[in-house]
Amino acid sequence: MERGNHTVTEFILLGFTTDPVMQQVLFIFFLGVYSATLLGNNILIMLICNDARLHTPMYFFIGNLSFLDLWYSSVYTPKILVTCISEDKSISFEGCVAQFFFSAGLAYTECYLLATMAYDRYVAISCPLLYAQAMSRRLCICLVVYSYTGGFINAIILTSNTFTLDFCGDNIIDDFFCDVPPLVKLACDVTDHYQSVLYFLLASNIITPTLLILASYLFIIAAILRIRSTQSRRKAFSTCSSHLISVALYYGSILYVYSRPSSSYSLERDKMVSTFYTVLFPMLNPMIYSLRNKDVKEALKKLFNLAQAGV
């Protein structure tokens, strides 16, 4: 593919540091994080699939979030690990496109899925007697399918527009993965059309789900305030707290990186924030949804008891 006055066949990912000692330290760190991500999300999915008490819409969405996080983390971390221990920091042009596409698609899907989970919590608290009927299995499956469909359609739009930019400078990406900010830095001229595409995708995939989540929680708060029992109020708030923590961490870091104009990008600063939502967040999600959840802790205890009995 022609870019500027030369052909771009590969990019160089600088990663986090060129210090060999620090690269080894980072390799151990990211390997530990990735191992914890795989273990935590797989255990949570297994618990939800095997324990009948967790066969509810809320846990169906949590299980899908864990599956998404497994895939999401695997887009970045294996390449980070290779970059840390290998002298070859290159990624092919096609590999960069693929990583960029799946990164965007999964990120957008997670935005929609978190918004869907907020709606699920609203129905559960405002209409508890009709919850099972309102959140039927068919509807839950459709909402997950719509989340993936919307996420990857928008990823196609972003990817096709990004990789038709003219990369007339060098091919060095000052980041650990192919992302919008570092690629924009390599472009000769970021057109108004491309900026419009970025703002459209920001509005449709991040701001709109954020507004839907805020609206859901306004209705949730109003419903909780109508509950007379103090204990029931606390239980309702506790049910929503894990999701609120997850939303605040994910959307906060995403909005910080992508809601600013390209002229204000700081690659070093954005690199650290990107590490959080791409690598650390998928590891934290199973902890967020299990440590504060009585049903999940009981299911995990039951699993350990069965494992010990088997031994």
N, C-alpha and C positions, 0 to 999 in steps of 0.2 A: 504494500500500500504506500503510495507516494505521499510524503509529508514535506512541504516546503521544497527545498532543492535537493533532498536526498531521500532514500528509502529507509523507513524505520522498521527494522526486523526484530528488535528486542529492546527492552528497557533494563536499566540497572537499579535495583532496589538497595538504597543505602542502609536501610534498617535503622537501628538505634545508635550504634556506635561502631567505630573502627578499631577500638581497643580490644586485642585478642582476649585478655583476661575478662573484661566486662562481657564480651560475647559469650564466653563459657558460663559466666554467672547467669546471663539472660537465658541461655539455653536451658539450664537447670530449672530456672524459674518458670519459663513458659512450658517446659515439659511437665512440671508439677501441676501447673494450672490446667493444662490440657487433659492430663490424666484425671484430675479431680472433676473436670467438666464431663468427661465421658462416663466416669463412675457415677457421679451424682445424678445426671439426667437419665442414665439407663436404669438406675435403681428406682427413681421416681416413676418412670414409665412402667416398669415391671410391677411395682406396687399397685398402680392405678389399674393395670390390666388384670391382676390376679385377685385383688381384694374386692369383694362384692359391695362393701360399704362405700367404695370410691367410684362406683359406677353411676355418677351423677353428672349433669352438664358442666358444673364447675370444674370437676377433676378431668373431664373430657378435654376441656380447653387447656388446663394445666399440662396434661399429658402431651397435647399437640404443641404447646409452647416448649416443652422439654425436647421433643423431637426436632423442632425448628432450631433450637439452640445447639443441638448436636451437629446439625448440618451447617449452621451459621459459623460455629467455632472452627469447623474443619475447612472452611474456605480460607482461613487466614493462618492458623497456628502451624500446620505442617510446613508451609513455606517459610514462616518465621524461623522455625527450628533449623531448616536447611540453610537459611541465610546466616544463622549464627555460627554454624560449624563448618561451612564451606567457603572456600575462597571465591567460588562462582556466585555472584550476586545477581545474575541476569534472570530475566523472565521473558519468554518469547512474546512477540506482539499478540499472537493468538491466545497465549496463556494469560496475558494481561487483560485482554477483552473478556475472556471467560471468567476470570476472578472478579473483574469489575461488574459483570452482568449478575453473577450469583450473589455478590455482596449487596448490590442494590436491591435485587429481587427479594432476598431474605430479610433485609432491613425493612423494606416497605411492608412485607408480609407481617413482620412482627408488630409494626405500628398498627395495622388493621386488626391483628389478633388481640392486642392489648385493649383496643377500643371495643371489640366484641366481648371481651371478658368483663369490661365495665358495664355493658348492657346486661350481661348475664347477672351480675351482682344487683343491678337495679331491679330486675324482674324478681329475683329471689327475695329481696327485702320488701319491695312494695306489694308483691302479689304472692306471698308464700304458699297459700292454699292452691293456687293455680300454676305454681312454678313448673311442675312436671309436664303439664299440658302445654303451657306457653313455650317452654324450651324443649320441644320434642327432639328426639334423636335426629330426625330428618332435618329440622331447622339447624341444629348444631353442626351437622355435617355440611350443610349448605353454607353456613357462615364461615367455616374453615376453608372450604373450596373457594368462596368469594375472596377471602383474604389472600390466598395464594395467587388466584387469577389476577386480582387487582395489583398485587405486588409485582408480579413478573411482567404484566403488560406495561406498567410504568418503567420497569427496568429496561425493557426493550427500547422505549422512547429515550431514556437517558443514555443508554449505551450507544445507540445509533447516532445520536447527536454529538456525544463526546468524542467518538473515534472518527468523526469526519472533520474534526478541528485540524488545523495545520500545525504540526509539531516541528517548527523550524529550528529550534535550539538543540541542545544536547538531549540525550535519552536517559539522563540520570533522574530518577524519582527519589526525592528526599523524604522517603516514608517507608513503611514496611509492607505496604500493599498498594495496588492500583486504585486510586481514589480520585474524586473530583478535584480537591484543592491542589495536589501536586501535579496532576495532569494539566490543569488550567495554567499553572506556572510555566509549563513547557510549551504552551500554545503561543503561536505568533500573535494572534489577535482573537480575543474572545468577543464574538459578535453580539449585538443586541438580541438577536434571535436566540442564541444559546443562553444568555442570561434570562430571557423570558421563559425558556424551557425549564431552567433551574427553579425559577420562582413559581412556575406552575406546579412542578413536582413537589416543591416544598409545601405549597398550599394544599395540594390534594392528598399527599401522603403523610404529612406530619402535622400541619396546622389543623386541618379538618378533623383527623382522628383525635387530636388534642382537645378540640372544642367539643366533640362528641363525648369524650371522657369527662370533661368538666361538667357538661350538661347532665350526664348520667349521675355524677356524684352530687350535684345540686338536688336532684330529685331523690337520691338516696338519703341525703341529710334531712330533707323535708320529711321523708317517710320515717326515718329513725326518730325524729323529734316528736312524731305522733305516737310513738310507742310509750306506753305508760310505765312498764316495768323497767327498772334500772338495770337489772341483770340482762334482760333481753336487748336493751340498748347496747350494753357492753359487748354482748355476743355479736350483734350486728356490726358494730365498729371493728371488732376483731376479725370478722369474716372479710372485711374490705381492706384491712391494713396491709396485708401482704401484697395485694395488687397495687395499692397506692404507692408503696415503697418501690415496687418494680417499675411502675410508670414514671415516677419522679426521677429515678436513676437513669432510665433509658432515654426518655424524652429530653431530659435536661442536657445530657451529653450530646445527643443528636442535634438539638436546636442550637447548642453552643457552636458546633462546627459548621453547620450548613445554613444557618439563618443570617449570616453576614455576607456582604458583598465580597467579590473575589479580591478586591484591592486591599482588604484588611486581613487576608489570610496570614497566619503565622504558622509555618509548617512545623516548627519545633513544638510549639504549644499545642497545636491541633493534633500532632502525633501522639502526645500523651493522653489527650482526651479520647482519641480514636481507640487507643489500646483498651480503654475501659469498656466501651460498648461493644467492641468486636471480640475481645478475648476474655476479659474479667466478668462481664455481665452474664454470659452463658454459664459460667461457673457458679455465680451467686444466686441465680434464679432457683435452683433446687433447694438451696438453704433457706431462701426467703419464704418459699411455699411449704417447707416441711417443718422448720424449727418453730414456727408460730401456728402450726396446724395440728390439732389434737388427733384428728382421724388419720393423718399421714404418720404421725409418731406411733400410734397404736398399730397401724399396719406394718411399720418397720419393726416394731417390737415383736409382732407375731412372726415376721419373717426370720428374725434372729433366733427365736425360740424353735422354729421348725428346723433351722440350720443346725442348731445345737443338738436337737433330738436326732437328727440324721447322723451326726458325728458319733 
